């Protein structure tokens, strides 16, 4: 079955950096858009960034543009989220998600590491 395993959450100070990784198995990775979502306490889950199945195409929500970078390794079947200049407003559970290139729905989700940014 499909598994998404995230690594890299934790506690970081305001202005710091973290890198999340999400290793996928059980799917043909190159055919999937790989995204990151996050859910802050008391808020709805929101889209953060996506690495398209089309190589070198990525999209971001406005609040992270210029600070976060999403990239993928189709050999290692892994997607990464490099997060720089973190602020306490970035504190959330971050979820990796996979959407087949022919689908409009993210069918597969990881369990979500916690990212906490202290002020």
C-alpha positions in Angstrom: 0.0 0.0 0.0 1.0 3.6 -0.3 3.0 5.1 2.5 4.2 8.6 3.1 6.8 9.0 5.8 7.8 12.4 7.0 10.9 13.3 8.8 12.3 16.6 10.1 9.9 18.3 12.4 10.9 19.9 15.7 11.4 23.0 17.6 13.3 26.0 16.2 13.8 29.6 17.2 12.2 32.6 15.4 14.2 33.2 12.2 15.6 29.7 12.1 15.4 27.0 9.4 14.1 23.4 9.2 14.0 20.9 6.3 11.2 18.4 6.1 11.4 15.3 4.0 8.7 12.9 2.9 9.6 9.5 1.5 6.9 7.8 -0.6 6.5 4.1 -1.3 3.8 2.0 -3.0 3.2 4.5 -5.9 4.9 5.5 -9.1 6.4 8.7 -7.7 7.1 10.5 -10.9 3.4 10.5 -11.8 2.4 12.3 -8.6 2.2 15.9 -7.6 3.7 16.0 -4.1 2.5 18.7 -1.8 2.8 20.1 1.7 -0.1 21.3 3.8 -0.1 22.5 7.4 -2.6 22.9 10.2 -2.0 25.4 13.0 -3.8 25.1 16.3 -7.5 26.2 15.9 -7.2 26.7 12.2 -8.2 24.9 9.0 -5.6 22.9 7.2 -4.0 25.0 4.4 -2.0 24.4 1.3 1.7 25.4 1.6 3.5 24.2 -1.5 3.5 21.6 -4.3 6.2 20.1 -6.4 4.6 19.2 -9.7 5.0 15.8 -11.4 6.3 18.0 -14.2 9.8 18.5 -13.1 11.0 22.0 -12.0 7.5 23.3 -11.5 6.5 24.4 -8.0 3.8 26.5 -6.5 3.5 28.2 -3.1 1.0 29.9 -0.9 1.7 33.6 -0.7 2.7 33.6 3.0 5.7 31.3 2.4 7.0 32.6 -1.0 10.6 33.6 -0.8 11.1 31.7 2.5 10.1 28.1 1.7 11.4 25.9 -1.2 9.8 22.6 -2.2 11.8 20.1 -4.3 11.7 16.5 -5.2 14.1 13.6 -5.9 12.5 11.2 -8.3 15.3 8.7 -7.8 14.8 8.6 -4.0 11.0 9.0 -4.2 11.3 11.9 -1.8 9.9 15.4 -1.6 11.5 18.1 0.6 10.4 21.3 2.1 13.2 23.7 3.0 11.8 26.3 5.4 13.9 29.4 6.1 13.2 32.6 8.1 10.6 30.8 10.2 8.3 32.8 12.4 5.9 31.7 15.3 3.1 32.0 12.7 4.6 29.0 10.9 3.9 26.8 13.9 1.8 23.9 12.7 1.5 20.2 11.9 2.9 19.8 8.4 1.5 17.1 6.2 2.9 15.6 3.1 0.3 14.6 0.4 0.3 12.9 -3.0 -2.1 13.6 -5.9 -1.9 11.6 -9.1 -1.3 13.9 -12.1 -4.7 12.9 -13.6 -6.6 13.5 -10.3 -7.8 16.6 -8.6 -7.8 15.0 -5.1 -4.9 14.3 -2.7 -5.6 10.7 -1.9 -2.6 9.9 0.2 -1.4 11.7 3.3 1.4 11.3 5.8 0.9 11.5 9.6 2.4 14.9 9.9 5.4 16.1 11.9 5.0 19.0 14.3 6.9 22.2 13.6 7.1 24.7 16.5 8.7 28.1 16.1 9.5 29.8 19.4 9.7 33.6 19.7 
